Amino acid sequence: MNQKKITDLFILCLTILLANILVEVITNWAGRYLKTENIFKTNAISMAVTVIVYYPAFKALNEFLKSSTKKYIVNTKKVAGGGFIGIMLAFIIALVLLFFINLKVRYDIDIIHYLLNK
């Protein structure tokens, strides 16, 4: 697998993870805004938000996230000296950051607070 294909794969992975976090944020916000504890209503909101984010807005979101992610990877590659190691470093850093963001969004775990109080 050449470097271009690996970069494209990493960009796609990061784009999917960012879109998933966006769905979670919108779903959580909508649940709080509507102040519902009804699991059926919450599930319907979650399904609707998923469709809204992934279907009609996916192309625009995909282009924005792809360009943002690509800029990030290119800049990180420059800092790390380029090549495969730069791509891997950029991907690992972004993956760790997305992991921490996902913990906060889904489980309300602030990783810095969690690590400092352990």
Long-range contacts (C-beta under 8 A, 24 or more apart in sequence): 3-83, 3-84, 3-87, 6-84, 6-87, 7-70, 7-73, 7-87, 10-69, 10-73, 10-87, 10-90, 10-91, 11-66, 11-69, 11-70, 11-73, 12-66, 13-91, 13-95, 14-65, 14-69, 14-91, 14-94, 14-95, 14-98, 15-62, 15-65, 15-66, 15-69, 17-95, 17-98, 17-102, 18-65, 18-69, 18-98, 19-53, 19-54, 19-58, 19-61, 19-62, 19-65, 20-102, 21-98, 21-101, 21-102, 21-105, 22-53, 22-61, 23-49, 23-50, 23-53, 23-54, 24-102, 24-105, 24-106, 25-105, 26-52, 26-53, 28-105, 69-94
